Amino acid sequence: MRANRSIFRAHAAALSLLIGASTAVAQDRSDDVTADKSVVIPAFEIIAFDLLLSNYNRRFSGSSDYDVSAASMRRNLHGPWVVDNDPFKINQFAHPYQGALYHGAARSAGLNYWESAALTFAGSAWWEITGEKTPPSRNDQIASGIAGSLLGEPLFRMAHLLLSHDGGVPYVWREWGAAAISPGLGLNRLMFGSRFDAAFSDHDPAYHGRLRIGTNHATEQAVGTSTKFKPNELELDYALDYGLPGKPDYSYRRPFDYFNFRAVVSSANGIQNLAAGGLLVGTDYSLGDMHRGIWGLYANYDYLAPQLYHISATSLSLGTTGQWWLPLDVAVQATGLAGIGYAAASTAHGVADDRDYHYGTAPRLGLAWRLTASDRASADISAQKYFLGRVANRSAGRDDISRIDTALTWRVTGRHAIGMKYVWSHRSASYPVIGDRRQTLATAGIFYTLLGEDGFGVVDWRAPPVH
């Protein structure tokens, strides 16, 4: 009981320091509006969330890691930061999502991207010092404090998009949906109504979303040291491209005015893919009358977990996204990225436990390409390549991981389409103790696809024909 009181006093003392940055009225230069915003509200929400989560884990996790005291907080505040090896899904999925909750709380209280990212980073450090008695972790700080914002910003904008675009869905359902996508936004709208609505405008982006439901069957498998494998799986796959280039009067002055998001859930492996990335700093360009694009510095969070392996990366890349018009109403949309990040990789369901993985600096290559024909059909190819351990920390081992995802989709009527896809995943790894390992998985599937609109997201800026 005495330890609990000391924890509450420590949190209260820190909160009193934050109250100096009280609610303010500020000019949002990106939107040219005077908007209400607050630092105190999301700071209080982050501290309260961390306190509740720490005490919940203390009660139900069965681990002594959450037996926090004033002494452990002082030790963490002054002690060294380490690299921990908590279970992969905790470190690489749960921590980024925790950071996304921080970011969403800050954004929905009127703070801009950079302010929200700073508060997310501070909130992650607060958890590392006060949420657990174990030494603070550098890799968790990257996952929660940096990847959390890279995931949280798309979630916030997706929730805002759902609220501001009718789509034939009753508003009450859109409110619930927005709260599910970005809980911080839902909470602050519940408590403060429209108080912070003027702080953000999406500027009506061009976007393309689709939901795919279907089944996959393994056509090639070399599972290596994985101990579990299911050749057939059901899959739910959602993707959104937001801020597609070419729309007149849409600019890219703010981080993530362009982003892409994808989430894949599988009956065989749970969360199989979660990817969020966008233009952090950049601008648009045009090449003649038939090409529009954007280029600059992109930021990405990737979590990829087919049945063979896990990899997660937080990275920065130079890249470009563009659309080309070709004859016969054919259009090509493409994104190319090359960069470097901090990544972790492991064998899925391996002979060792879920803590058997390593971190390292990882160059990353990414390519996405879509060919559309008169809003009737599309062919999609995306590829990712990670080179973990090639640059730094080579003594821990190396992982070269490749993923190629192809799909052919045919629109039947309205927003309804059918499609086929083929996915190839490969891992080539080498470790000092256990030697080399190779894993390959190829799957083919058939899907029903619900399109976000009657087409495939092609932006038509061309002048109408003269008759």
Summary of the structure (lengths in Angstrom):
residues: 467
radius of gyration: 22.9
end to end distance: 82.5
largest distance: 83.5
contacts: 1626
relative contact order: 0.10
helix: 30%
strand: 41%
